[in-house]
Amino acid sequence: MPTIEFFGCDPELRDEVECQIRQRLVSEPFHRDCVFVESQRSLVRDWHGNSRPFVRVSTRSAERAARFRAILADMCDLEVVFIDFQPATVQPQRPS
């Protein structure tokens, strides 16, 4: 499930960006798997104190990571996190 998070956005900007992201993703086959994380307001500042909001997308699919970069690169500062999940080859024994 691709996770889309917003950092440093005021609530109005966050809602606007989410709406634009939803519009751009609607034709993607994985759009219904996406979740949008709303958390407490955060501030993101650069070295000089200027506001630098960004969107972070986390996914376990390299293909989806590439699609997010292509779809959203011109819209917002974007951080794409590809999660390389590897299940254990041998399941650990649980205490009885």
Rosetta blueprint (number, residue, H / E / L):
1 M L
2 P L
3 T E
4 I E
5 E E
6 F E
7 F E
8 G L
9 C L
10 D L
11 P H
12 E H
13 L H
14 R H
15 D H
16 E H
17 V H
18 E H
19 C H
20 Q H
21 I H
22 R H
23 Q H
24 R H
25 L H
26 V L
27 S L
28 E L
29 P L
30 F L
31 H H
32 R H
33 D H
34 C L
35 V E
36 F E
37 V E
38 E L
39 S L
40 Q L
41 R L
42 S L
43 L L
44 V L
45 R E
46 D L
47 W L
48 H L
49 G L
50 N L
51 S E
52 R L
53 P L
54 F E
55 V E
56 R E
57 V E
58 S E
59 T E
60 R L
61 S L
62 A H
63 E H
64 R H
65 A H
66 A H
67 R H
68 F H
69 R H
70 A H
71 I H
72 L H
73 A L
74 D L
75 M L
76 C L
77 D L
78 L E
79 E E
80 V E
81 V E
82 F E
83 I L
84 D L
85 F L
86 Q L
87 P L
88 A L
89 T L
90 V L
91 Q L
92 P L
93 Q L
94 R L
95 P L
96 S L
